[in-house]
Amino acid sequence: MVSVSQLGYIGIGASDVKAWQDLATHVLGMQVIPGDDRSTSYLRMDEYHHRIELRPGTSDDLEFAGWEVSDQATLQRVAQQLEDGGVKVTAGTRDEVDGRRVIDLVRCVDPSGVRTEIFCGRPIDPRPFHAGRPISGFKTGEMGLGHMVLSTPSLDESLRFYRDLLGFRVSDFTEVRFPGGELRLAFLHCNPRHHSIAFMEAKASPKRINHFMLECNSLLDVGIGRDLCTQRGVPIGIELGCHMNDRMVSFYLANPSGFAVEYGWGGRVIDDSVWQVEHYDSVESIWGHPELKAMVASMAAAAAAASGQ
Ligand code: FE
């Protein structure tokens, strides 16, 4: 089996692109790059042209995600794995390839309904990255953009797609029981980052994405980012804390599309030669993240209500 190597890029449908640009620049420290068609804009965070595409629209949700493979031969092998698994795969058009700034891509739809692109070849942008605020930079490189957490109607189907057809490895399973219901999550990796994607099982969910995470090079960047949220009136969904599974020191801020951005530092890395799948029965953090438990409990209750339990 061949495997994807990193989360290369994501696309977000944004009803308020200007607010996203302000947040990305002044709080997150990213760089806004104008799009070709004057409506799309890109967010840059490292040596590549962009990692996030903002598409004007009303979805306010994740519209697509791009997973990188090492070369064109691997791209064809991953496409074949998907087709052998019964997934319809379509070659990217010239416009799609150009818009993403990649050499080649194929696309399909994952079990969460997310347009999923597999791509190879991204030119390094010779212009230096200019952070939107003083920041030490983002931990990307071989670990990719960061991570994202999606809702899925079937955890088993998502595992089959990502683990069995795209080559991800499971980092941990989390099953939490609450008086109002239970929530099942799975965290998967495709490089040393503890997880590049995770899933929460929910029969119905207002959005496909729960949050995406950006990892800073310094804890100072996170702390200053937290202060900037207060100064600029950005709502905090979950206060500072350190997760048990990936040890990320982070907080969660609300973005203009109504989901969260996790802004963190110090995440755990995985060595596949010695990793054993972990199991958790709690989402409580080592310290902090005080709102997390109640938030997950309400998601479990909503999931139970949606499935008629
Ligand atoms: Fe996260």
Boltz pocket constraint, residues with backbone or C-beta under 6 A from the ligand:
constraints:
  - pocket:
      binder: B
      contacts: [[A, 147], [A, 149], [A, 211], [A, 212], [A, 213], [A, 262]]
      max_distance: 6.0
